[in-house]
Amino acid sequence: MDLDGFVKILAHAETDEVLGAHMIGARAADMIAEIAVAMEFRASAEDIARTCHAHPTTSEVTKEAALAATDNRAIHS
């Protein structure tokens, strides 16, 4: 399993609306859809952070990135 990579969520400083994301890694193509849906529905990084992500999966890194974008609350940074 390839574990190298990262996810960074870009959110508006005042509204926390998700503006985009950077994803690099073997599973990025599988995980980008969550960000696309969030952007379509004008979700906030907090919305993603509060969404249940299965454990142990690579999609958990998206939740961690959302926590990092929301007052730097990432658990595993």
OpenMM code with the backbone's topology and positions (N, CA, C; nanometers):
from openmm import Vec3, app, unit

residues = "MET ASP LEU ASP GLY PHE VAL LYS ILE LEU ALA HIS ALA GLU THR ASP GLU VAL LEU GLY ALA HIS MET ILE GLY ALA ARG ALA ALA ASP MET ILE ALA GLU ILE ALA VAL ALA MET GLU PHE ARG ALA SER ALA GLU ASP ILE ALA ARG THR CYS HIS ALA HIS PRO THR THR SER GLU VAL THR LYS GLU ALA ALA LEU ALA ALA THR ASP ASN ARG ALA ILE HIS SER".split()
positions = [
    Vec3(0.0842, -0.1183, 0.0000),
    Vec3(0.0000, 0.0000, 0.0000),
    Vec3(0.0887, 0.1246, 0.0000),
    Vec3(0.0590, 0.2175, -0.0879),
    Vec3(0.1344, 0.3420, -0.0979),
    Vec3(0.0776, 0.4435, 0.0008),
    Vec3(0.1560, 0.4840, 0.0980),
    Vec3(0.1081, 0.5741, 0.2028),
    Vec3(0.1565, 0.7180, 0.1868),
    Vec3(0.2357, 0.7455, 0.0830),
    Vec3(0.2864, 0.8811, 0.0633),
    Vec3(0.1814, 0.9682, -0.0033),
    Vec3(0.1688, 1.0922, 0.0442),
    Vec3(0.0765, 1.1876, -0.0145),
    Vec3(0.0229, 1.2836, 0.0892),
    Vec3(-0.0659, 1.3716, 0.0456),
    Vec3(-0.1281, 1.4659, 0.1385),
    Vec3(-0.2563, 1.5219, 0.0797),
    Vec3(-0.3360, 1.5816, 0.1665),
    Vec3(-0.4569, 1.6544, 0.1268),
    Vec3(-0.4538, 1.7878, 0.1981),
    Vec3(-0.4802, 1.8938, 0.1245),
    Vec3(-0.4922, 2.0281, 0.1823),
    Vec3(-0.6224, 2.0876, 0.1316),
    Vec3(-0.7066, 2.1310, 0.2231),
    Vec3(-0.8344, 2.1931, 0.1865),
    Vec3(-0.8204, 2.3442, 0.1965),
    Vec3(-0.8646, 2.4130, 0.0936),
    Vec3(-0.8620, 2.5590, 0.0903),
    Vec3(-1.0017, 2.6094, 0.1217),
    Vec3(-1.0128, 2.6888, 0.2279),
    Vec3(-1.1431, 2.7395, 0.2706),
    Vec3(-1.1357, 2.8903, 0.2922),
    Vec3(-1.2474, 2.9569, 0.2685),
    Vec3(-1.2562, 3.1022, 0.2867),
    Vec3(-1.2296, 3.1360, 0.4331),
    Vec3(-1.1471, 3.2362, 0.4579),
    Vec3(-1.1060, 3.2709, 0.5942),
    Vec3(-1.2225, 3.3147, 0.6830),
    Vec3(-1.3224, 3.3788, 0.6260),
    Vec3(-1.4338, 3.4290, 0.7072),
    Vec3(-1.5535, 3.3341, 0.7105),
    Vec3(-1.5871, 3.2750, 0.5966),
    Vec3(-1.7078, 3.1920, 0.5901),
    Vec3(-1.6794, 3.0426, 0.6059),
    Vec3(-1.5546, 3.0008, 0.5904),
    Vec3(-1.5128, 2.8605, 0.5979),
    Vec3(-1.5630, 2.7786, 0.4791),
    Vec3(-1.6192, 2.8438, 0.3767),
    Vec3(-1.6665, 2.7721, 0.2588),
    Vec3(-1.5485, 2.7078, 0.1870),
    Vec3(-1.5635, 2.5822, 0.1479),
    Vec3(-1.4577, 2.5106, 0.0766),
    Vec3(-1.4436, 2.5707, -0.0630),
    Vec3(-1.3219, 2.6151, -0.0942),
    Vec3(-1.2935, 2.6769, -0.2230),
    Vec3(-1.2210, 2.5818, -0.3174),
    Vec3(-1.1557, 2.4820, -0.2613),
    Vec3(-1.0806, 2.3865, -0.3427),
    Vec3(-0.9959, 2.2982, -0.2536),
    Vec3(-0.9124, 2.2171, -0.3180),
    Vec3(-0.8250, 2.1277, -0.2420),
    Vec3(-0.7068, 2.0871, -0.3283),
    Vec3(-0.6000, 2.0499, -0.2611),
    Vec3(-0.4840, 1.9888, -0.3253),
    Vec3(-0.4776, 1.8461, -0.2728),
    Vec3(-0.4678, 1.7494, -0.3619),
    Vec3(-0.4536, 1.6094, -0.3223),
    Vec3(-0.3435, 1.5461, -0.4049),
    Vec3(-0.2506, 1.4836, -0.3360),
    Vec3(-0.1429, 1.4107, -0.4028),
    Vec3(-0.1320, 1.2757, -0.3342),
    Vec3(-0.1360, 1.1700, -0.4112),
    Vec3(-0.1214, 1.0361, -0.3563),
    Vec3(-0.1914, 0.9331, -0.4423),
    Vec3(-0.1696, 0.8084, -0.4077),
    Vec3(-0.2210, 0.6972, -0.4867),
    Vec3(-0.3733, 0.6931, -0.4907),
    Vec3(-0.4428, 0.7399, -0.3885),
    Vec3(-0.5879, 0.7324, -0.3807),
    Vec3(-0.6563, 0.8669, -0.4034),
    Vec3(-0.5846, 0.9665, -0.4507),
    Vec3(-0.6411, 1.1004, -0.4686),
    Vec3(-0.7624, 1.0994, -0.5617),
    Vec3(-0.7566, 1.0224, -0.6691),
    Vec3(-0.8686, 1.0173, -0.7641),
    Vec3(-0.9941, 0.9605, -0.6989),
    Vec3(-0.9768, 0.8743, -0.5994),
    Vec3(-1.0915, 0.8169, -0.5288),
    Vec3(-1.1508, 0.9139, -0.4275),
    Vec3(-1.0708, 1.0077, -0.3791),
    Vec3(-1.1147, 1.0951, -0.2704),
    Vec3(-1.1609, 1.2335, -0.3156),
    Vec3(-1.1281, 1.2747, -0.4362),
    Vec3(-1.1580, 1.4111, -0.4800),
    Vec3(-1.3082, 1.4366, -0.4930),
    Vec3(-1.3871, 1.3319, -0.5141),
    Vec3(-1.5319, 1.3501, -0.5309),
    Vec3(-1.5956, 1.4147, -0.4084),
    Vec3(-1.5467, 1.3814, -0.2900),
    Vec3(-1.6024, 1.4410, -0.1679),
    Vec3(-1.5853, 1.5932, -0.1690),
    Vec3(-1.4712, 1.6394, -0.2147),
    Vec3(-1.4450, 1.7839, -0.2221),
    Vec3(-1.5333, 1.8473, -0.3294),
    Vec3(-1.5497, 1.7801, -0.4426),
    Vec3(-1.6337, 1.8337, -0.5499),
    Vec3(-1.7781, 1.8505, -0.5029),
    Vec3(-1.8297, 1.7526, -0.4307),
    Vec3(-1.9668, 1.7627, -0.3771),
    Vec3(-1.9749, 1.8756, -0.2752),
    Vec3(-1.8756, 1.8865, -0.1887),
    Vec3(-1.8738, 1.9938, -0.0886),
    Vec3(-1.8769, 2.1307, -0.1558),
    Vec3(-1.7993, 2.1465, -0.2620),
    Vec3(-1.7970, 2.2742, -0.3326),
    Vec3(-1.9304, 2.3021, -0.4020),
    Vec3(-1.9907, 2.1997, -0.4601),
    Vec3(-2.1192, 2.2171, -0.5287),
    Vec3(-2.2277, 2.2653, -0.4331),
    Vec3(-2.2263, 2.2147, -0.3110),
    Vec3(-2.3280, 2.2507, -0.2129),
    Vec3(-2.2822, 2.3598, -0.1168),
    Vec3(-2.1705, 2.4247, -0.1510),
    Vec3(-2.1154, 2.5366, -0.0727),
    Vec3(-2.0957, 2.4980, 0.0739),
    Vec3(-2.0448, 2.3781, 0.0951),
    Vec3(-2.0194, 2.3287, 0.2304),
    Vec3(-1.8970, 2.3988, 0.2896),
    Vec3(-1.8891, 2.3919, 0.4202),
    Vec3(-1.7738, 2.4470, 0.4902),
    Vec3(-1.6758, 2.3347, 0.5228),
    Vec3(-1.5538, 2.3730, 0.5568),
    Vec3(-1.4564, 2.2744, 0.6031),
    Vec3(-1.5089, 2.2067, 0.7297),
    Vec3(-1.5801, 2.2815, 0.8111),
    Vec3(-1.6406, 2.2243, 0.9321),
    Vec3(-1.7410, 2.1149, 0.8971),
    Vec3(-1.8177, 2.1341, 0.7894),
    Vec3(-1.9121, 2.0306, 0.7453),
    Vec3(-1.8390, 1.9004, 0.7134),
    Vec3(-1.7275, 1.9097, 0.6426),
    Vec3(-1.6492, 1.7900, 0.6097),
    Vec3(-1.5915, 1.7288, 0.7369),
    Vec3(-1.5417, 1.8127, 0.8259),
    Vec3(-1.4820, 1.7637, 0.9500),
    Vec3(-1.5829, 1.6881, 1.0358),
    Vec3(-1.7088, 1.7279, 1.0314),
    Vec3(-1.8127, 1.6634, 1.1131),
    Vec3(-1.8721, 1.5387, 1.0466),
    Vec3(-1.8366, 1.5140, 0.9221),
    Vec3(-1.8867, 1.3979, 0.8497),
    Vec3(-1.8082, 1.2738, 0.8897),
    Vec3(-1.8786, 1.1643, 0.9066),
    Vec3(-1.8148, 1.0377, 0.9438),
    Vec3(-1.7297, 0.9864, 0.8276),
    Vec3(-1.6053, 0.9522, 0.8569),
    Vec3(-1.5143, 0.8919, 0.7597),
    Vec3(-1.4713, 0.7564, 0.8152),
    Vec3(-1.4800, 0.6540, 0.7339),
    Vec3(-1.4496, 0.5178, 0.7785),
    Vec3(-1.3041, 0.5049, 0.8249),
    Vec3(-1.2850, 0.4179, 0.9231),
    Vec3(-1.1509, 0.3921, 0.9772),
    Vec3(-1.1245, 0.2421, 0.9720),
    Vec3(-1.0140, 0.1968, 0.9310),
    Vec3(-0.8990, 0.2704, 0.8772),
    Vec3(-0.9077, 0.2792, 0.7246),
    Vec3(-0.9139, 0.3988, 0.6724),
    Vec3(-0.9153, 0.4204, 0.5271),
    Vec3(-0.8335, 0.5436, 0.4936),
    Vec3(-0.7967, 0.5556, 0.3676),
    Vec3(-0.7236, 0.6746, 0.3253),
    Vec3(-0.8129, 0.7979, 0.3241),
    Vec3(-0.9452, 0.7802, 0.3187),
    Vec3(-1.0351, 0.8964, 0.3173),
    Vec3(-1.0320, 0.9735, 0.4490),
    Vec3(-0.9805, 0.9120, 0.5539),
    Vec3(-0.9685, 0.9825, 0.6814),
    Vec3(-0.8787, 1.1055, 0.6697),
    Vec3(-0.7871, 1.1042, 0.5766),
    Vec3(-0.6978, 1.2192, 0.5608),
    Vec3(-0.7762, 1.3425, 0.5159),
    Vec3(-0.8875, 1.3234, 0.4447),
    Vec3(-0.9721, 1.4362, 0.4056),
    Vec3(-1.0349, 1.4998, 0.5289),
    Vec3(-1.0798, 1.4195, 0.6216),
    Vec3(-1.1342, 1.4715, 0.7471),
    Vec3(-1.0257, 1.5468, 0.8236),
    Vec3(-0.9048, 1.4906, 0.8286),
    Vec3(-0.7928, 1.5567, 0.8974),
    Vec3(-0.7603, 1.6910, 0.8327),
    Vec3(-0.7649, 1.6963, 0.6999),
    Vec3(-0.7388, 1.8215, 0.6291),
    Vec3(-0.8467, 1.9246, 0.6599),
    Vec3(-0.9711, 1.8789, 0.6712),
    Vec3(-1.0810, 1.9694, 0.7060),
    Vec3(-1.0634, 2.0222, 0.8484),
    Vec3(-1.0218, 1.9352, 0.9392),
    Vec3(-0.9951, 1.9804, 1.0766),
    Vec3(-0.8802, 2.0813, 1.0791),
    Vec3(-0.7786, 2.0581, 0.9973),
    Vec3(-0.6652, 2.1508, 0.9904),
    Vec3(-0.7091, 2.2865, 0.9350),
    Vec3(-0.8021, 2.2851, 0.8394),
    Vec3(-0.8515, 2.4100, 0.7807),
    Vec3(-0.9436, 2.4851, 0.8758),
    Vec3(-0.9981, 2.4142, 0.9737),
    Vec3(-1.0903, 2.4724, 1.0709),
    Vec3(-1.0166, 2.4933, 1.2019),
    Vec3(-0.9557, 2.6064, 1.2177),
    Vec3(-0.8848, 2.6413, 1.3421),
    Vec3(-0.7730, 2.5444, 1.3780),
    Vec3(-0.7103, 2.4846, 1.2765),
    Vec3(-0.5943, 2.3954, 1.2956),
    Vec3(-0.6204, 2.2892, 1.4022),
    Vec3(-0.7330, 2.2171, 1.3901),
    Vec3(-0.7725, 2.1159, 1.4883),
    Vec3(-0.7365, 1.9748, 1.4477),
    Vec3(-0.6479, 1.9562, 1.3508),
    Vec3(-0.6122, 1.8213, 1.3040),
    Vec3(-0.5623, 1.7362, 1.4198),
    Vec3(-0.6051, 1.6121, 1.4225),
    Vec3(-0.5662, 1.5198, 1.5274),
    Vec3(-0.4305, 1.4565, 1.4961),
    Vec3(-0.4100, 1.4184, 1.3715),
    Vec3(-0.2857, 1.3524, 1.3287),
    Vec3(-0.2154, 1.4404, 1.2256),
    Vec3(-0.1486, 1.5420, 1.2686),
    Vec3(-0.0844, 1.6310, 1.1726),
    Vec3(0.0611, 1.6014, 1.1552),
] * unit.nanometer
topology = app.Topology()
chain = topology.addChain("A")
for resn in residues:
    res = topology.addResidue(resn, chain)
    for name in ("N", "CA", "C"):
        topology.addAtom(name, app.Element.getBySymbol(name[0]), res)
